[in-house]
Amino acid sequence: MTGSETAPTRVDTSRPHPARVYDWWLGGKDNYPVDEELARKILAVDGTVLRGARANRRFMHRAVRTAAEAGIRQFLDIGTGIPTEPNLHQVAQGVAPESKVVYADNDPIVLRHAEALLHGTAEGSTDYVHADVRDVDALLGRAGEVLDFAEPVALSLVALTHYLGDDPDGDDVYGLLGSYVAALAPGSYLILSQVTPDLSPEAIEKAANHFRHSGTPFFPRSLAEFSRFFDGLELLGPGVIPVYGWRPEPEDVAAQAEGIVPVYAGVARKV
């Protein structure tokens, strides 16, 4: 159970990184002044971001638990971010201790925390690969040293796709997701959440401008644009829905009283 280091570990503190901005919103300490500056600017124009960060984590917990209870025993989490508890492997292995979990991210700070990510159950395994989501072959190749892609896998990209563009000559996010899904065996799950302009357009546009001015591309998507990620897959009920509403537990229902969260979420099965 060791992490795979495949890139330099030097941290670029001259520009913010989404994982570290997210860490600041969650109250973490693994961020730099440049990350805090951007996080505060976005918070000033979009008061939903703190509850959005919490809602995304809660959605991940519910979605992973759903997949594990359905019999999935392999999990690939891309865009892992800086560890917060309970993390994905703790949720999955809490249902099925024999579960295998691979985390993947391209932030050197996450790489530094890889050891913390690897403390799972004795029956299962956890691993970390330092790779970029855009490099499908490399990421899947390294993950395949632990996971058996001939068997079902739950693929999680929570709060990641809004950092990827859809230009076919650029990130080609739809083609990218299609490549990952194509590599999954029937019975696999796709777990996604994504910022949308639909529910709070003015605030999201201001937040997006702050991201872009900082050098971080940002692409909020409409319901139709987000739903397109699930083309060809079987959506689990209740379908694509604002993140708090996806199979909510009492804590999520109570949190809805705080106000909207402009994030869509969905889980689908490959048939």
Secondary structure, DSSP 8 states (H G I E B T S, - for coil): ---B--S------SS--HHHHHHHHTT-S---HHHHHHHHHHHHH-TTHHHHHHHHHHHHHHHHHHHHHTT--EEEEES--S--SS-HHHHHHHH-TT-EEEEEE--HHHHHTHHHHT---SSSEEEEEE--TT-HHHHHHHHTTTS-TTS--EEEEET-GGGS---TTTT-HHHHHHHHHHTS-TT-EEEEEEE-SSSSHHHHHHHHHHHHHTT-------HHHHHGGGTTSEE-TT-SEEGGGSS--HHHHHHGGG----EEEEEEE--
